[in-house]
Amino acid sequence: MAFETLTIPADGQPITGAGGRLAVPDRPIIPFILGDGIGVDVTPAMRAVLDAAVAKAYGGGRSIAWVEVLAGDRAQAARGEWLPAETLEAFAHFRVGIKGPLSTPVGGGIRSLNVAIRQTLDLYANVRPVYYIPGLPSPVKTPEAMDIVLFREATEDVYAGIEWKAGTPEARKVIDFLKREMGVTALDDQDADVTGVGIKPIGERKTKRLVRKAIDYALARGRKSVTLVHKGNIMKFTEGAFRDWGYQVAAAEYGDRTVTEADVWDKHGGQAPAGRVVMMDRIADNMLQQILLRTGDYDVLALPNLNGDYLSDAAAAQVGGLGIAHGGNIGDDVAVFEAVHGTAPKYAGQDKVNPTALILSGVMMLEHLGWDEAAARVRAGVAAAIADGVVTYDLARQRADAREVRCSAFAAAVIERM
Ligand code: NAP
């Protein structure tokens, strides 16, 4: 495939394969988006750490052929568009990539570049591991109990963007339709011109493929449970259906490798049979309490889009916050890794912020490639730097014994310790 404007290293090779079975060459071409705001700080730090880890782990036998692809402000400046088609084509063609944060263009006709990337490439599982690294400041008493992995559905729910602004003819038309043709009585006539309307689609196919990914992960990593987090007591045909379809896919496709929480008690005396992943569900509001009060009871979680957004930030706050929170957007064939945080514009270009979130997103990317030795080196380097108290401002302000360093110096400290 020819890319007109990309500079692709001549000795790099594309990753091939599909359906979760990647064929990764020794020098894979990895497209990356530098990102807006603090992207200029954290993305080079992440690249330096990953390059060093790969070099150390494989003695020069493997390396990454990085290719910058444009999005956000840099794309607007160079190409007059926020998200060039070539950027999406590069991610699709090269299979695995990573991105810095992107600001949401104001009045650009695009709701969110991040949502657009996830939806266009069908990166339906937003995967966010949340766990404690000793030395991280925490507002809770036992932060070490946290070790969860969220699988957040990323293409539907209220994020599908099906909504109409109050007072527009479209909103009025939808309200009229709901009242006149669907018999909806909850909308008052007097409010019809001052009410915005949104639609929340949640479908069987998209729920099942997400829950499948969560169960596959739990089985592959020896995790003990998958919890379906929903608000099905209120939104029965969307969130409630998410729960039902989740249990259905577990029973139909993983019947001999999973067991429901109810059966653990009813048939197995409260003890899950060895090797089986326990399927359970919790109502979303309760889950926000559970994650604080019974943190260690939870392991892998599968959630609709909005619940996943709320719960992952709340959980991340217990173990270091946005400077640490990392993730990946994973589809059947393509994956793009990214930190949870945004562009933090007030710190842009100051070499100040914490690059750990993007570095750990890079670790997930290395593991996705099957380069576990390099991933382990990065994890060890990050853990050692934090344990030594060498941290950026966000963690330093919460730790009396810390030595505050800049973004690039933290990356260097990780490299020294890997
Ligand atoms: P934000 O950029 O995540 O920043 C909020 C605050 O979080 C910062 O002021 C800072 O807190 C802290 N923070 C974020 N990243 C950090 C890091 N690497 N190290 C240390 N602290 C960090 O959220 P926002 O201000 O709401 O959003 C700004 C823009 O980013 C918006 O345009 C939004 O749309 C976009 N955004 C993009 C993504 C993405 O690309 N995936 C995600 C979220 C938001 P203190 O001020 O307390 O130091």
Residues whose N, C-alpha, C, O or C-beta is under 5 A from the ligand:
A	BS01	NAP	G100 P101 L102 S103 T104 N114 L322 G323 A339 V340 H341 G342 T343 A344 V353 N354 D394
